[in-house]
Amino acid sequence: MTYFRENIERMAGYVPGEQPAAGAKVVKLNTNENPYPPSPKALEALRAIGEDALRRYPDPLATRFRAVVAEVLGVPVDWIIAGNGSDEVLTMILQAFVGPGDAVAYPMPTYVLYRTLTEIQEGRCVEVPFDEEYRLPAEELAAARAKLTFVASPNSPSGTAYGLKELEELAGRVPGVLVVDEAYVDFADATALDLVRRRDNVLVLRTLSKGYSLAGLRLGFGAGQPSLLEGLWKVKDSYNVDAIELAVGAAAFADQAYKIANAEKVKASRAKLAGELEALGYRVWPSQSNFLLARPPAGDAGRIYLALKAEGIFVRYFQQPALEDKLRITVGTDEQNGVLVRALEQVQGLRQ
């Protein structure tokens, strides 16, 4: 006997990347965390939090944080909504726009939480396959006529980013809302943020988990025209972002110089690691994120994943179509990346 709704009984839940046991000494390159610490200004804000901030409810509108975001990005403050990570903003979007049977389209492989949240709402997933180069399948996405269309740019797990022109053309062809998920945009060459100014059916999502080194804080936001955010305000939890998140997040987002400097270090390490993997015979897809998608020369990604794990090196392996022969590798520090490369040499029999 089950007490769950039928769709909940049938579906599989989202499975996050593996977390090592507390205190375990590992090289963790599987969940795309930033290898560098958060801004010193964010840490100062954390230390300055007083007892009243913990005793009282937080600002339900996240006013100060949204004001900082608006100033940095150059958009009106009422075009911003904050969430407990951009994942919560995704949840708001599905709740506000999708009901039973409504189509939700996205290319695959991509962030599988889109599928999970659609199934929770009893929506209909339209999964359009990428080609081998992860080009945006705009024609097929538009043909889905979906209530919601998701494009992660840069995409995970490929690291591929899409141009403003092709995203705007897609926004003009879909009948519903286009959501551009920019979780990794801090490591990319461009952003689609300008689309929210030009299109009333576009939402752009951001997170502080990656570029700002605040994955443990859980803070993100969505940007869009107020008419599009109206429904999200109705479904969000009353006090969805806590006082610590708001204070630390505002300080971190204001410190753009620190974020940009760290992102540049990651990008330099990304290029170096890509070259080292290619020298080992891996195919590495061009990436504008803080990770690389790489296919081992023999395609034995599952074996290599397990061999690395046995050595205390965590990378991400997805047992799903189009990814069984590939690894997604977070870009760490040059030291961490060196440990990985030496282990790969040993796994491939290139190092005694």
Secondary structure, DSSP 8 states (H G I E B T S, - for coil): ---S-HHHHHS----------TT---EE-SS---SS---HHHHHHHHT--HHHHHS---TT-HHHHHHHHHHHTS-GGGEEEESSHHHHHHHHHHHH--TT-EEEEEESS-THHHHHHHHTT-EEEEEE--TT----HHHHHHT--SEEEEESS-TTT-----HHHHHHHHHH-SSEEEEE-TTGGGSS---THHHHH-TTEEEEEESSSTTS-TTT--EEEE--HHHHHHHHHHS-TT-S-HHHHHHHHHHHH-HHHHHHHHHHHHHHHHHHHHHHHHTT-EE---SSSEEEEE-TT--HHHHHHHHHHTTEE-B---STTTTT-EEEE---HHHHHHHHHHHHHHTT---
